[in-house]
């Protein structure tokens, strides 16, 4: 029983951690390097996250500065950001890329609230399914224990009724 609790607790913690990363990746007006975590660049034939190819810093509240370690990666990083779902065009100055986050308007706030609600609902559904699976395992385990206890009783009744 403790194993079932521990396994379900671990799965729930992983679900919550995944939900936190989803929430962190939402572009909400302030510059946050977590927005770029899902963006990958084709680096020598393999998709590589930007944070493994460049230094990402926030010089101001509404801007990100991306300084690639290899200057030849400026164009591929720029293309990867433009093709991603971030919705911001980087400014290339030949040495680094700048992402300037515009202030939120009413429409964007509504979109963000819908997106965050969707992420939260997916997290709730995942936790509910983990809890349901754990409860089913506990019921099955409890049923096995009950069945195991009943079998010897039935055997004793038949033996006691036989006076042969």
Secondary structure, DSSP 8 states (H G I E B T S, - for coil): -HHHHHHHHHHHHHHHHHHHHHHHTS--SS--GGGGTT-EEEETTEEEEGGGTEEEEEEETTEEEEEESSGGGHHHHHHHHHHSSS----EE-SS-EEEE-----HHHHHHHHHHHHHHHHHHHHHHHHHHHHHHHHHHHHHHHHHHHHHHHHHHHHHHHT---
